[in-house]
Amino acid sequence: MTKPDIAPPPLRNDCFALPAGVNWTPVDEALALLRDRLTVVAGVETVPLMRAAGRILAGDVMSKRANPPQPNTAVDGYGFAGPATEGPQVLPLQDGRAAAGIPYEGALAAGHALRVLTGAALPEGVDTVILEEDVTVQDGHIAFHGPLKRGANTRKAGEDVSQGDLVLPEGRRLTPADLALLSATGMAELTVRKPLRVAVLSTGDELVEPGDSAGPGQIYDANRPMLLSLLEGMGFGAVDMGRVPDDREALRARLNQAAEQAEVILTSGGASAGDEDHVSALLRQAGAMQEWRIALKPGRPLALGMWDGTPVFGLPGNPVAALVCTLIFARPALGLLAGEGWLEPQGFDVPAAFEKRKKPGRREYLRARARDGRVEVFASEGSGRISGLSWAEGLVEIEDGARHIQPGDPVRFIPYGSFGL
């Protein structure tokens, strides 16, 4: 049954509120709060199967047709009624053949064989197939050596999927392989979530556009191209809201525009409590601002709030911290808002190719890549070293407690691909 084009009720302004007395929030607690308080905001629509790649199912999909729909042959050969006993076997050939899409009309006579090709529906009287390479054909007969079990080289109807089976569950982001399965089981249209639109906005007087002339004290906006491409790679609809100088009214107007064009807003810069941190100031004025001081490195401050009913993730301005916060916090939260559910990135225990001493109290994420069965980390942990983001192929996650890592010790490596990139 097709679902109506409706969306759940909007999030409340206090959905990001921390429990009283909380100062520093451990990473796992912050993730649990997001998981428990966010709900789906993406709407629903029906699209042709051919245009459904990358979309998220809005409901369970049940098979309309079995796969395979009929018993069929898995090889080119000769079909008969099995089994075949041990020793030489000789069977007369019946005229005709069965091929994929061209079924044999009639039934096979007992004690006879019939030419069958791969994918052909098994005619009445055929339940076993011998490979053509194992057969001698002469004078209207075939000869082969047994034994051969009944059902050899055939596929049963519905042995992959039966009619009425659950094919794929609600929340599944569809892959090319999924489309093959859905098509084979009779689907032509799918009820999916509308793509979650995520607005990206950079703030700061110091920022200039790539290609513009950069004066003293100015830097090129590195966050926006990074975040926009990240979102596109994750399957969300990225909406470029440009950059805004450190002007509160200009930022207010841009946030209003972003709330009209998207279901979620990602900002970078201006999320702390300084004189020019206008994102957090405006969210406080709106009565829906929470500054989560998360015990992680890099990227401790994370501003969360609501703007005109739209969730806002205020990311740090530093590109390294912005990337880490996007992957660790925004990625699973966006998946939940989009109807995909909460996705835990898959990490792998890999021997370290480095040494590091870590104090207790914060979780750390190091830019890393795997080489020759070991994981190495970028030479500098400086959060201003953007080159380390390009060098890396994932993150090493070091737990909250104290740790002295030596070469060969297992560490948790999370490839960028585990975040859906």
SULUR-V391395 format. One record per residue. N is the residue number from 1. OMEGA is omega in whole degrees, -180 to 180 (999 if undefined). BURIAL is I if it has 16 or more other C-alpha atoms within 10 Angstrom, else O. D_FIRST is the distance of its C-alpha to the first C-alpha in Angstrom with 1 decimal. Layout:
N & OMEGA & BURIAL & D_FIRST
N & OMEGA & BURIAL & D_FIRST
This chain:
1 & -180 & O & 0.0
2 & 180 & O & 3.8
3 & 178 & O & 6.4
4 & -180 & O & 9.5
5 & -180 & O & 12.7
6 & 177 & O & 14.5
7 & 178 & O & 16.8
8 & 177 & O & 18.6
9 & -178 & O & 22.0
10 & 177 & O & 24.9
11 & 178 & I & 27.3
12 & 179 & O & 30.5
13 & -177 & I & 33.8
14 & -174 & O & 35.2
15 & -180 & I & 32.5
16 & -176 & I & 35.1
17 & 177 & I & 37.9
18 & 175 & O & 40.0
19 & -179 & O & 41.5
20 & 176 & O & 44.9
21 & -179 & O & 47.8
22 & 178 & O & 45.9
23 & 177 & O & 47.8
24 & -176 & I & 47.0
25 & 175 & I & 43.4
26 & -176 & I & 43.0
27 & -177 & I & 40.4
28 & 178 & O & 38.3
29 & 178 & O & 38.4
30 & 179 & I & 37.4
31 & 179 & I & 34.4
32 & 178 & O & 33.4
33 & 178 & O & 33.7
34 & -178 & I & 31.4
35 & -176 & I & 28.8
36 & -170 & O & 29.0
37 & -179 & O & 29.0
38 & 178 & I & 26.6
39 & -180 & I & 22.9
40 & 174 & I & 20.1
41 & -178 & I & 21.0
42 & 178 & I & 19.0
43 & -174 & I & 16.3
44 & 174 & I & 13.0
45 & 177 & I & 12.4
46 & -178 & I & 11.0
47 & 174 & I & 13.9
48 & 180 & O & 15.1
49 & -177 & I & 15.8
50 & -179 & O & 19.5
51 & -173 & O & 19.5
52 & -179 & I & 17.5
53 & 179 & O & 20.7
54 & 180 & I & 21.6
55 & -176 & I & 18.3
56 & -179 & I & 16.7
57 & 179 & I & 13.3
58 & 178 & I & 11.4
59 & 175 & I & 9.5
60 & 176 & O & 10.4
61 & 179 & I & 10.0
62 & -177 & I & 10.6
63 & 175 & I & 13.0
64 & -177 & I & 12.3
65 & 178 & I & 16.1
66 & 174 & I & 19.1
67 & -6 & I & 21.5
68 & -177 & I & 24.0
69 & -180 & I & 22.7
70 & 171 & I & 26.2
71 & -179 & I & 29.5
72 & -178 & I & 31.4
73 & -178 & I & 34.6
74 & -175 & I & 34.9
75 & 167 & I & 38.2
76 & -180 & I & 40.5
77 & -177 & I & 42.8
78 & -177 & I & 43.5
79 & 178 & I & 41.4
80 & 177 & I & 42.8
81 & -176 & I & 42.4
82 & 0 & I & 43.3
83 & 175 & I & 44.8
84 & -178 & I & 48.0
85 & -179 & O & 51.1
86 & 177 & O & 53.5
87 & -178 & O & 55.9
88 & 179 & O & 56.0
89 & 177 & O & 53.5
90 & -179 & I & 54.0
91 & 175 & I & 51.4
92 & 178 & I & 51.7
93 & 174 & I & 49.2
94 & -179 & O & 47.2
95 & 176 & O & 46.9
96 & 179 & O & 43.7
97 & 175 & I & 41.1
98 & 179 & I & 37.4
99 & 179 & I & 35.9
100 & 180 & O & 32.5
101 & 179 & O & 30.7
102 & -176 & O & 33.7
103 & 177 & O & 33.5
104 & 180 & I & 36.8
105 & 178 & O & 37.2
106 & -177 & O & 38.7
107 & 178 & O & 39.6
108 & 179 & I & 42.1
109 & 180 & I & 45.3
110 & 178 & O & 46.3
111 & 179 & O & 48.6
112 & 176 & I & 47.6
113 & -178 & I & 45.8
114 & 176 & I & 43.6
115 & 179 & I & 43.1
116 & 180 & I & 39.5
117 & -175 & I & 38.2
118 & 177 & I & 35.7
119 & -178 & I & 32.1
120 & 173 & I & 33.1
121 & -178 & I & 31.3
122 & 178 & I & 33.9
123 & 175 & I & 35.5
124 & -179 & O & 36.3
125 & 179 & I & 39.3
126 & 175 & I & 38.6
127 & -177 & I & 37.4
128 & -179 & I & 39.8
129 & 174 & I & 40.8
130 & -180 & I & 44.0
131 & -178 & I & 44.2
132 & 180 & I & 46.3
133 & -177 & O & 48.6
134 & -172 & O & 49.6
135 & 168 & I & 50.6
136 & -179 & O & 53.6
137 & -179 & O & 53.2
138 & 174 & O & 56.3
139 & 176 & O & 57.3
140 & 178 & O & 53.9
141 & 171 & I & 53.3
142 & 177 & I & 51.8
143 & 178 & O & 53.5
144 & 179 & I & 52.2
145 & 172 & I & 53.0
146 & 9 & O & 51.1
147 & 175 & O & 49.8
148 & -178 & I & 46.1
149 & 173 & O & 43.4
150 & 179 & I & 40.9
151 & -179 & I & 37.7
152 & 175 & I & 39.5
153 & 175 & I & 38.0
154 & 176 & I & 34.8
155 & 178 & I & 31.1
156 & 174 & I & 29.2
157 & 177 & I & 25.8
158 & -178 & I & 23.1
159 & 174 & O & 25.8
160 & 179 & O & 23.9
161 & 176 & I & 20.2
162 & 176 & I & 19.2
163 & -179 & I & 16.2
164 & 177 & O & 13.6
165 & 169 & O & 15.4
166 & -180 & O & 14.3
167 & 179 & I & 15.2
168 & -176 & I & 15.2
169 & 172 & O & 14.7
170 & 180 & I & 13.5
171 & -180 & I & 16.6
172 & 172 & I & 17.7
173 & -167 & I & 19.6
174 & 177 & I & 19.2
175 & 174 & O & 22.4
176 & 178 & O & 23.6
177 & 177 & O & 23.6
178 & -179 & I & 19.9
179 & 176 & I & 19.2
180 & -180 & O & 21.3
181 & -179 & I & 19.5
182 & 178 & I & 16.0
183 & -178 & I & 17.5
184 & -178 & I & 19.3
185 & 167 & I & 16.3
186 & -178 & O & 14.6
187 & 175 & I & 12.6
188 & 178 & O & 13.4
189 & -177 & I & 11.3
190 & 175 & I & 10.3
191 & -172 & I & 9.1
192 & 173 & I & 12.5
193 & 171 & I & 15.0
194 & -179 & I & 17.5
195 & 177 & I & 20.9
196 & 180 & I & 23.0
197 & -177 & I & 26.0
198 & 179 & I & 29.2
199 & -180 & I & 32.5
200 & -175 & I & 35.7
201 & 175 & I & 39.0
202 & 180 & I & 42.5
203 & 174 & I & 45.3
204 & 177 & I & 49.1
205 & -174 & O & 52.3
206 & -172 & O & 53.2
207 & 171 & I & 50.3
208 & -179 & I & 50.6
209 & 174 & O & 48.3
210 & -179 & O & 48.8
211 & 177 & O & 51.5
212 & 178 & O & 53.1
213 & -180 & O & 56.6
214 & 179 & O & 56.7
215 & 178 & O & 59.6
216 & 179 & O & 61.3
217 & -179 & O & 59.0
218 & 178 & O & 55.8
219 & 177 & I & 53.3
220 & 180 & O & 50.4
221 & 179 & I & 46.9
222 & -174 & I & 45.6
223 & -172 & I & 42.7
224 & 178 & I & 40.5
225 & 179 & O & 40.4
226 & -176 & O & 39.8
227 & 179 & I & 36.9
228 & -180 & I & 35.2
229 & 175 & O & 35.3
230 & -178 & I & 34.2
231 & 178 & I & 31.1
232 & 180 & O & 30.3
233 & 179 & O & 31.0
234 & 177 & I & 28.6
235 & 177 & I & 25.7
236 & 178 & I & 25.9
237 & -178 & I & 26.7
238 & 180 & I & 30.4
239 & -177 & I & 32.0
240 & 178 & I & 35.8
241 & 175 & I & 37.5
242 & -180 & O & 41.0
243 & -178 & I & 43.8
244 & 176 & I & 45.5
245 & 180 & I & 49.2
246 & 180 & I & 50.2
247 & -170 & O & 50.0
248 & -178 & I & 48.0
249 & 176 & O & 47.2
250 & 178 & O & 46.2
251 & 178 & I & 43.8
252 & -179 & I & 42.5
253 & -179 & O & 41.7
254 & 176 & I & 40.0
255 & 176 & I & 37.8
256 & 178 & O & 36.8
257 & -179 & O & 35.8
258 & -180 & I & 33.9
259 & 177 & I & 31.9
260 & -172 & O & 30.8
261 & -174 & I & 29.8
262 & 176 & I & 28.2
263 & 180 & I & 26.4
264 & 179 & I & 29.1
265 & 171 & I & 32.8
266 & 174 & I & 35.1
267 & 173 & I & 38.8
268 & -176 & I & 41.8
269 & 176 & I & 45.2
270 & -174 & I & 46.4
271 & 179 & I & 44.5
272 & -175 & I & 47.6
273 & -179 & O & 50.1
274 & -178 & O & 52.8
275 & -176 & O & 54.2
276 & 179 & I & 52.0
277 & -170 & I & 48.8
278 & 177 & I & 47.0
279 & -179 & I & 43.4
280 & 180 & I & 44.1
281 & -180 & I & 46.4
282 & 178 & I & 43.7
283 & 176 & I & 41.1
284 & 178 & O & 43.7
285 & -180 & O & 44.4
286 & 179 & O & 40.7
287 & -177 & O & 40.9
288 & -178 & I & 38.3
289 & 172 & I & 40.3
290 & 175 & I & 40.7
291 & 179 & I & 43.0
292 & 176 & I & 42.1
293 & -172 & I & 45.2
294 & -177 & I & 43.7
295 & 176 & I & 46.1
296 & 178 & I & 45.5
297 & -1 & I & 47.5
298 & 170 & I & 46.9
299 & -176 & I & 45.1
300 & -177 & I & 45.8
301 & 176 & I & 44.9
302 & -179 & I & 41.2
303 & 179 & I & 40.6
304 & -179 & I & 37.2
305 & 179 & I & 36.3
306 & 176 & I & 34.2
307 & -178 & I & 35.0
308 & 179 & O & 33.5
309 & -177 & O & 30.5
310 & 179 & I & 30.2
311 & 179 & I & 31.0
312 & 172 & I & 34.2
313 & 179 & I & 35.6
314 & -176 & I & 39.3
315 & 173 & I & 40.4
316 & -179 & I & 44.1
317 & 179 & I & 45.9
318 & -175 & I & 47.3
319 & 180 & I & 45.2
320 & 179 & I & 45.5
321 & 179 & I & 44.4
322 & 179 & I & 41.7
323 & -178 & I & 40.2
324 & -179 & I & 40.6
325 & 178 & I & 38.9
326 & -178 & I & 36.0
327 & -172 & I & 35.4
328 & -174 & I & 36.0
329 & -175 & I & 34.5
330 & -176 & I & 32.5
331 & 179 & I & 30.6
332 & 179 & I & 28.8
333 & 179 & I & 28.4
334 & 177 & I & 26.8
335 & 179 & I & 24.4
336 & 179 & I & 23.3
337 & -178 & I & 23.1
338 & -178 & I & 21.0
339 & -178 & I & 18.3
340 & -175 & I & 20.0
341 & -178 & I & 21.7
342 & -177 & I & 25.4
343 & 175 & I & 27.1
344 & 178 & O & 30.5
345 & -179 & I & 32.7
346 & 176 & O & 34.1
347 & -178 & I & 37.9
348 & 175 & O & 40.5
349 & -176 & O & 43.9
350 & 177 & I & 46.4
351 & -180 & I & 50.2
352 & 172 & I & 51.6
353 & -176 & I & 54.0
354 & 174 & I & 55.3
355 & 179 & O & 57.1
356 & 171 & O & 56.0
357 & -178 & O & 57.1
358 & 177 & I & 54.6
359 & 179 & O & 55.4
360 & 171 & O & 53.2
361 & -179 & O & 51.0
362 & 170 & I & 48.6
363 & -178 & I & 46.0
364 & 176 & I & 46.9
365 & -178 & I & 45.0
366 & 175 & I & 47.2
367 & -169 & I & 46.5
368 & 172 & I & 46.6
369 & -178 & I & 46.2
370 & 178 & I & 46.6
371 & 176 & O & 49.5
372 & 175 & O & 50.9
373 & 178 & O & 49.0
374 & -179 & I & 50.1
375 & 179 & I & 48.7
376 & -179 & I & 50.9
377 & -179 & I & 50.7
378 & -172 & I & 51.8
379 & -179 & O & 55.5
380 & 175 & O & 55.2
381 & -179 & O & 53.0
382 & -175 & O & 53.8
383 & 176 & I & 50.6
384 & -177 & O & 52.1
385 & -178 & O & 52.2
386 & -180 & O & 49.2
387 & 178 & O & 50.5
388 & 177 & I & 49.3
389 & 180 & I & 45.7
390 & -180 & O & 46.1
391 & -171 & O & 48.1
392 & 174 & I & 45.6
393 & 180 & I & 42.6
394 & -177 & I & 41.3
395 & 166 & I & 42.6
396 & 180 & I & 44.7
397 & 178 & I & 43.7
398 & -172 & I & 46.7
399 & -171 & I & 46.1
400 & -175 & I & 47.4
401 & 178 & O & 50.6
402 & -178 & O & 53.8
403 & 169 & O & 53.8
404 & -177 & O & 56.4
405 & 175 & I & 54.8
406 & -180 & O & 57.1
407 & -178 & O & 56.5
408 & 177 & O & 54.7
409 & 178 & O & 53.0
410 & 174 & I & 49.2
411 & -179 & I & 47.2
412 & 179 & I & 43.5
413 & 179 & I & 42.5
414 & 178 & I & 39.1
415 & 177 & I & 38.6
416 & 179 & I & 37.0
417 & 179 & O & 34.3
418 & 177 & O & 33.1
419 & 178 & I & 32.1
420 & -179 & O & 29.8
421 & 999 & O & 32.6
